């Protein structure tokens, strides 16, 4: 809105307005006396610029050696943890001897951050920026899987990383190596910058002993031929290692990244059930699961690492090392036979499909029988378009884009 | 109706972007929806939360995606499971043995762990996190969900190695998605100044011209070669009416692979020799250079006859060449080695300080080399669409987080969608800027008619 023409104020301010009017000759509105920049700046906009110049200035550039989220700063734009540390220091000083000025040491490192400092959204406390695997940690996972030939399950237990994450880390690392091999440029500066902004789970330094494992030595020098003695030593060391692992799962101390035994909440367990049973009955988890649903398994079998429970149970029962070894071998054999059966099944299925590769598609042909459509021609096993049977694939509300990529 | 502001200061909507306006709005956001009727509260909550969660999705589409089933997990202790079979929870009078109440004055009692509730309501918008465009944004490959969507529709995103142009593709656990690094660097890097833009334009123009000229030359050369070949064939036809069949034609097809293999072996020899010749650290002597040059020439000649000679002859030639190379390098390398040790013994007794100096200089050299390497990775190139050397865009650090349901490798701009996001006690994996009450109201809004 242009200012009113009638000037009720003193002559001084009137002169000011006149000056403004002459200065705003570039304005698109010739009748307006306020310059364009001033027309646009609302109070909200001024507040924004004020904020950006004060509190917001903290976020302009990343904080070196730390994360830099909104939740870590107070209303004055100071790091909460720094303020707290100063307050605590001052309090301590007060307790010691009188009130004295505390000389500030700018070279001092920032106090360690807490969960509160990792909240990017201040009013949603339940979302915390959780740590990601550091570069060294990922390299170590890749090394154990690809060079030491350990299983995903083993590495998951050893390093406290979910099995799916272990697999993903290895897969991504393989792609990275492939890019390096073919000379495709990596986004290294970007990766470095991002990693410096994120909280990280570092690879524990006390695992350095792990780095000097005989296997690692073997793989670091693959060209060197081993004598029989060395081979024997290596085997003995490996056996020892395995024995340690069999004895207790937490044989070694690692910085754990996440909880690996997460039990998904089953929808069937959401209801409250009044289930009368005799007082003398040993009503276990398995029985409770049965009450919720006939096919629901107990928690021991539904967690991702049921073998940890089994091993621990054997340990509690006080079985000897040999017995436990034997049982573990039996379990391994069972799992292997199961895996082989699955592979055989897949092979049998693949042998029945004929694949034809074209530049655009891969066609897969399988044998079909006309009789599958049944007498009425409406049998669910029937193939292709049949008269009188509706096809719903173009209907509203149905997904028409790919639902999975192999 | 005029288009409403995306990042308004008056009509505040928090968005999925790294914008500074958005950051300011986030800092002002207060958990207040306790006015008006229940319906009004729900409306306000859903309106605010939908402006952030999947703003690019049509309302009907979201309503179809919405589910009242909210995923949660409970971390289990394997030791507890091994020691107890569950019956201990029904011990005593039916609800477990009575525990002693915590007494803070008793030094023997441990402080009980703080119990957190599972924030189920934060899972309301979990289905949206499955979308490809949102996942690309969450993996820090784009500066906003809208930009991520553009990357997808413009074909810069691959899922499991295949181009996926649908932003609404719902990722399945285990899917790997990759974004072209150039697009990611553009999205997350600082923008160019007007001057840099102008320079880049000029540079690209020059490059275009050079490329066009090169292309013309290549076409000319090809035409010339074709002409020569035609003339040659015509001359041969004139000379001999019954030309002898070429051995290449008489060879069975299985040979082709073997011949390719021999050719690549020979090529490898050439590259080895080239590396020897171009080694600046220990340049070969003049005599050795001559030998190597002759060797390369011979290898080239053998390569030229790869398709004509019988394979056994080729193998013989190859073996001879390899022998020759090992001989030439073997002869000269020990000589170089025998030369080196005396120089070392000469310098070593001179003074210990000199060795210290050399080590220091070595460390400095290493540092310099590292710096050089880094700068080589992050070069100044005006033709790029972002400011070079690459630096993160302002205000990025306030938004830099990667939720746990993704595993990202930023070096290759690729990520794996591990599983659907879940809630844990006191923790939610769906990044949402809203208070739990707001999300609950929104959840209730979408529960209607269900």
Contacts between the chains, C-beta under 8 A, distances in Angstrom:
chain1	res1	chain2	res2	distance
A	42	B	9	7.5
A	42	B	10	7.8
A	44	B	9	3.9
A	44	B	10	5.7
A	45	B	9	6.3
A	47	B	9	7.8
A	48	B	9	6.0
A	48	B	21	6.9
A	48	B	24	5.2
A	51	B	24	5.5
A	51	B	27	7.0
A	52	B	20	6.3
A	52	B	24	6.9
A	55	B	27	7.0
A	56	B	20	6.8
A	56	B	23	6.6
A	56	B	24	6.5
A	56	B	27	7.7
A	56	B	395	7.8
A	59	B	23	6.2
A	59	B	394	8.0
A	59	B	395	5.1
A	59	B	397	6.4
A	59	B	398	4.2
A	60	B	394	4.9
A	60	B	395	6.3
A	61	B	394	7.0
A	61	B	397	7.3
A	62	B	392	6.7
A	62	B	396	7.2
A	62	B	397	3.8
A	62	B	400	7.8
A	63	B	397	6.7
A	67	B	397	7.4
A	67	B	400	7.6
A	68	B	397	4.0
A	68	B	398	6.1
A	68	B	400	7.9
A	69	B	397	8.0
A	69	B	398	6.0
A	69	B	401	7.7
A	70	B	23	7.2
A	70	B	26	6.1
A	70	B	27	6.0
A	70	B	398	5.7
A	118	B	401	8.0
A	120	B	398	6.6
A	120	B	399	6.5
A	120	B	401	5.5
A	120	B	431	7.2
A	121	B	26	6.7
A	121	B	29	7.9
A	121	B	431	7.3
A	121	B	432	7.0
A	121	B	433	3.9
A	121	B	434	7.7
A	122	B	26	7.7
A	122	B	27	7.4
A	122	B	29	7.6
A	123	B	29	6.0
A	123	B	30	7.0
A	123	B	31	5.1
A	123	B	433	7.2
A	123	B	434	7.1
A	123	B	435	4.8
A	124	B	122	7.3
A	124	B	428	7.9
A	124	B	432	5.6
A	124	B	433	5.7
A	124	B	434	5.8
A	124	B	435	6.2
A	124	B	436	7.5
A	126	B	119	4.0
A	126	B	122	5.3
A	126	B	423	7.9
A	126	B	426	6.4
A	126	B	427	6.2
A	126	B	428	4.4
A	126	B	436	6.7
A	127	B	122	6.9
A	127	B	427	7.8
A	127	B	428	5.3
A	127	B	429	7.9
A	127	B	430	7.3
A	127	B	431	5.4
A	127	B	432	6.2
A	128	B	427	6.4
A	129	B	400	7.9
A	129	B	401	3.6
A	129	B	402	7.9
A	130	B	401	7.9
A	130	B	403	7.5
A	130	B	404	5.4
A	130	B	427	7.8
A	132	B	402	5.3
A	132	B	408	7.2
A	133	B	407	7.7
A	138	B	409	7.7
A	162	B	418	7.0
A	164	B	173	7.0
A	164	B	174	7.1
A	164	B	407	8.0
A	164	B	418	4.4
A	164	B	419	6.2
A	165	B	407	5.2
A	165	B	418	5.9
A	167	B	174	7.9
A	168	B	174	7.9
A	168	B	176	7.6
A	168	B	407	4.0
A	168	B	416	3.7
A	168	B	418	6.0
A	169	B	407	6.2
A	169	B	409	8.0
A	171	B	176	6.5
A	171	B	416	6.6
A	172	B	176	7.4
A	172	B	407	6.9
A	172	B	409	3.8
A	172	B	412	6.8
A	172	B	414	5.8
A	172	B	415	7.8
A	172	B	416	6.6
A	173	B	409	7.2
A	175	B	176	8.0
A	175	B	178	7.9
A	175	B	409	7.4
A	175	B	412	5.5
A	175	B	414	6.1
A	176	B	409	6.2
A	176	B	411	5.7
A	176	B	412	5.0
A	179	B	412	5.8
A	185	B	181	7.1
A	186	B	181	7.3
A	186	B	377	7.9
A	186	B	411	4.5
A	186	B	412	6.2
A	187	B	181	4.2
A	187	B	184	6.1
A	187	B	185	6.0
A	187	B	410	6.6
A	187	B	411	6.0
A	187	B	412	7.3
A	187	B	413	5.5
A	188	B	377	4.8
A	188	B	378	7.5
A	188	B	411	6.1
A	189	B	374	8.0
A	189	B	377	6.2
A	189	B	378	4.3
A	189	B	389	7.1
A	189	B	390	4.7
A	190	B	181	7.6
A	190	B	184	6.4
A	190	B	185	5.8
A	190	B	188	6.2
A	190	B	189	7.5
A	190	B	390	6.4
A	190	B	392	7.8
A	190	B	410	6.1
A	190	B	413	7.7
A	191	B	409	7.9
A	191	B	410	3.7
A	191	B	411	4.3
A	193	B	391	7.4
A	193	B	392	4.5
A	194	B	140	5.8
A	194	B	188	7.8
A	194	B	392	7.7
A	194	B	400	6.4
A	194	B	410	4.9
A	195	B	410	6.9
A	197	B	392	7.6
A	197	B	396	7.0
A	197	B	397	4.6
A	197	B	400	3.9
A	198	B	400	5.9
A	198	B	401	6.9
A	198	B	402	6.4
A	249	B	78	7.5
A	258	B	404	6.8
A	259	B	75	3.9
A	261	B	75	6.4
A	261	B	76	4.6
A	261	B	77	7.5
A	261	B	78	5.7
A	262	B	73	3.9
A	262	B	74	7.0
A	262	B	75	5.5
A	262	B	76	7.3
A	262	B	422	7.5
A	262	B	424	7.6
A	263	B	73	6.2
A	263	B	74	4.9
A	263	B	75	7.5
A	263	B	76	4.9
A	264	B	71	7.1
A	264	B	72	7.6
A	264	B	73	5.3
A	264	B	422	7.4
A	265	B	71	7.4
A	265	B	72	4.4
A	265	B	73	6.6
A	265	B	74	6.5
A	265	B	118	8.0
A	267	B	69	6.0
A	282	B	85	7.5
A	282	B	87	4.9
A	283	B	86	7.4
A	283	B	87	5.6
A	283	B	90	5.3
A	284	B	85	4.4
A	284	B	86	4.6
A	284	B	87	5.3
A	285	B	85	6.2
A	285	B	86	3.3
A	286	B	85	7.9
A	286	B	86	7.6
A	287	B	86	7.8
A	288	B	86	6.3
A	298	B	86	7.5
A	299	B	76	6.1
A	299	B	81	6.5
A	300	B	81	5.3
A	303	B	76	5.2
A	303	B	78	7.4
A	303	B	81	7.6
A	305	B	78	6.8
A	308	B	78	4.2
A	309	B	78	4.8
A	309	B	81	4.7
A	309	B	82	5.0
A	310	B	82	7.9
A	312	B	78	5.7
A	312	B	79	5.7
A	312	B	81	7.9
A	312	B	82	3.6
A	312	B	83	7.9
A	313	B	82	4.2
A	315	B	82	7.7
A	316	B	82	5.8
A	316	B	83	6.1
A	397	B	64	6.4
A	401	B	166	4.2
A	401	B	168	6.2
A	401	B	169	5.9
A	402	B	164	7.3
A	402	B	166	7.1
A	402	B	169	6.4
A	403	B	170	7.0
A	403	B	172	7.9
A	404	B	172	5.4
A	405	B	159	4.7
A	405	B	160	4.4
A	405	B	162	5.4
A	405	B	164	6.7
A	405	B	175	6.7
A	406	B	160	6.7
